[in-house]
Amino acid sequence: MTVGAAGGWDRDDLTQRDELAVQRVLDRLRDVGRLGVAFSGGVDSSVLLALACQALGRDGVLAVLGVSLSLAAAERTAARELASMIGAELLELGTHEQEREEYRRNGPDRCFHCRNELFTRITDQVVTSQGLRAVAYGENADDARRRDRPGALAATRHQVLRPLADAGMGKAAVRRVARSLGLPCADKPAAPCLASRVPHFQVVEPSKLRQIEQAECALRRLGFEEVRVRHHGEIARIEVPLADVPRAASDFVRTEILGAVRTAGFRFVALDLAGIQSGAFTLPFVVPDRV
């Protein structure tokens, strides 16, 4: 099954505003020539990839997946399956942000250095060899308004297109479009890279990323679809949606969590009663806009 290129998708649940945004994206992409899409398998980049295939045909689009220690193995597998379902060619591109001291230092601008590494490698290694005329990524209109997204600066510096944001398509609209396209990631929770679980100014190390990935995989097997394991040295601070907190604290599940997370190498296990906190490590460092 492929979606995106055929155009035979169900638009019944789209609002008029959604329809207009989709048309803006298609119109924007039709004239760009062969397009590289920075692809993660998340809902934003998947919708962009599917719409790009509609606008340009499958031969006119290349999905580029950045592969490093920060990408969980399960996310890599899911991205492969999604690209195949959409019908897009997928290039897995090794990135080496771990070799960048600015990235390893893990300041609030870490995402900039990660994105900069990806876009630099696409520009240097992929654009010419694959005959790309432009590169795009799946920033949506809601993310474009957030101040805790330093990776967006890297996209600007590399002249990477952001068709969803430019069309005014926010996260809720992206999910509606994904459902209308039949994409299985339509309701997938956000899946930031593993390095986002390490507090700022604590060095991002491969051993930490492996611990985080192992612990989160174990928690998903216990039924926690959306979960973060924050790395605080010997302490793992677990974030789950507020609705899942009572279950996580129940006797049987609590015991299972303790065993799984300790097996990943943590000594202490804490459950954060505040629930999932997107941007929890970055937001305190964001300087408010000046009036």
N, C-alpha and C positions, 0 to 999 in steps of 0.2 A: 504493500500500500504506500502510495506517495501522496503528499499534499503540497500545496503551494504552486506548483507549475500548472496543474490541470485547471484550476480555477473553479472546480465544481464543489464549492463549499457552502455551508448553510449560514446565511446571514440573518436569519429570523430574529435572533436575540440581540442584534446590534442596534444601537440607537442611531438616529440620523447623524449625530455628531461623530459617532464611531465611523460611520460610512464615509463621511467627509474626510476624516483623518486618514483612513485607509487609502482613499483616492489620492490624497496629498502625497502619501508615501510612494504609491505606485507611480504617480506622475514625476516625482522627484528622481526616482531611480531609473526610469526608462531611458534616459539620455546619458547615463554615466559611463556606459560601456561595461566591460567585464569587471565585476565587483568582488572584492574580498570582504567577507563578513567575519569580524572577530566574534567567535562563537564559543559559548560556554555550555550550552545545553539548558540554560535557564529560560524562563518564559520570554523575556525581552528579546534576547538574541535569536531565539527560535522563531518568534513571530517575524522579526526582521528578515531572517533567512528565508522563511516561507514566502513572504511578500516579495522579496528580491527575486526568488525563482519565478514568481508570477510575472513580474515586470520584465525580467531579462531572459527567462528560460533557464533551464538547469545548466546549460553549457556556459551561461553568462555569469555564473556565480561560483565562488569558491569559499567554503567555510573553513576558517582557520582556528584551530583549537590550540591554545597555549598550554603546554604540558610541562609541569615542574612538580617539585615536592609539595607545593601548596595546593595542588589539585588532588582531591581524594580519588582513589581508584574507582569508587562507585560512580562518581560524577563523570569521570572519563568514559566509562562504559555507557552510561546513560546518554552522553553527548553523541557517541558513535551511533547508538540506536536511533536517536532523534534525527540526526543528519541523514541517515539511511532512509528513514520514514519520509522525510521531506523530499528526498530525492536529490540532495545536493552532494557534490564532491567534497570530501573532508580531507584537509591537510592537518596532520598533527605536528606542531612546531615546537621543538624543545626550547624553553626559555631558561635563562640563567640569572634570574634576579638575585639568587642566593650569593652570587659572586660580587654583587654590588654592595659596597660598605654602607651606602645610604639606606639601602633596603634592610640589611641585617641590623642596622642600628635601631630600626623600628620606631621612628618618630611618627607624629600624626600625618606626615606626608608619605608614609610607606607605600600607599596605593599608587601614588604618582610614579614612584620608581618601578613598581611592578608593571603598570600600564606602559610606561615609557620603554621598558625592556621589550614588552610584547610588540608595541608599534614600531620600535626601532628594528627589530628582527624581521617583521613583516616588510618594512620598507627596504631593508638591506638585502634580504634573502628571497622574498616571495614575489614582490611586485613585478620585477623584470622577468624572472624565470617563468611566472604564471601568466604574464601578459595582462596584469591588472591595470585598470585605469583609475580606480579609486578604492578606498577602504572605508568601511562603515562599522559602527558598533551600536549596541542596543540600548543606549541611554534613553529612558523615557522622560516625559515632561515633568513628572513628580521629582525624579532624581535630579533633573537639571536645576530645580529650585533649592535643593539641599546644599548646605555649606560644608558638609562632612564628606565630600566626594572629591578628594584631590586628584583621583585618577582622570577626572574630566579635563584637567589642565593638560595632561599628556596628550589626550586626544586632540585638543585644540592646537597644540604645538606641532603635531604631526598632520594637521589638516584632515583628520578623520571625520567622516560624515556621521551625523546623528539624526537619521530621518524620522524616527519615532518622536523624539523630543521636538524637532522642528515642526512636525505636524500637529503638535499639541496633544499627543496620545499619552495619557497618564497610565499608572499601573492597572487600575480597574479596567480601563478600556483595553489595554494590552491583553489582560486575562480574558475578556469577552471575545476579542478577536481570536485568541488562541483556541477557545472553546469552539468557535464557529469554524475554525480550520481543522478541528478534530485532533489538535495536538495534545498528547497525554500529559504534557507539563503545564497545562493551563492553570491548574490549582497548586502547582508545586511551590512549597515554601522557598523563600530566598535561601541561597546556599553560598554565602561568602567564602572566600578562600580560607584555608586552615590557618594561615598566618594571622587572620583577624581575631583569633582566640588568644593571642599573646599580648599582654598589656604593653602599651607604648614604652619605649626605652628599655625594654627587656629584649635581649638579642633573640632574633628568630633563628632557631637551630633545627636541623633535620630531626634530631631526636625528639624535640618537643612536638614537631608536626606529626611524627609517627605516633606518639602517645595520644595526641588529640584525635587523630583519625581512628585509631584502634578503639578508643573509648566511645566515640560517637557511633561507630559502626555497631558496637555492642548495645548501645542504648536504642538504636533503631530496631535492632532485632527484638528488643523488649517492647516494641510498639510505639516508641516516641518518634513520630515522623519528623517533627521540627525540634531540633535540639542544638545547643551550643555547649561545648566543654571548654571553659576558659582556663588557661594554664597559669597557675600562680605557684610555680615551683613544685613543692610536694603536694600542693592543694589543687584539686580539680573543683572548679565552681560550675555547677550544672545549671543551665537555663533551659526551661521548657515553657510552653505557653501556660498562662495562669490556670487554665482549665485542667491542665495535666499535673499541676503541683500536688493535689491530694493523692492522686494515684502513685506518683513518684515517692511520696512519703509513707504510703501504706506498707505494712510490715513485710509482706512477701516481696513486693517489687523493690522496696528499699534494700533488702538483703541482696537481691539480684544485682542491683545497681552497684552496691558496695563491692561485690566480688568482681564485676566486670571492669569497673574503673580502676580498682587496685591492681588487677591483672595487667592493665595498660601501663602501670608503673607509678601511679600516684599513691601517696601514703594516706592522705586525708581526702574526704569527699564531702562537699557542701552543696546544698540545694538552695538556689537563689530565689527567695520568696517574691522578688520583683518580676519574675518571669523573663521571657525573651526580651532583650534590649538591643535593638539594632543600633549600631554605631556607639555602643556603650563606652568603648575605649577612646573614640575619636572626638565625640561631641564636647567633652569638657575642655578640649583644647581649641575649639573653634571660636574665633573672635567675632562677637556680634557685629552686624553691619553698623557702620557709623551713620548717625542721623545727619 
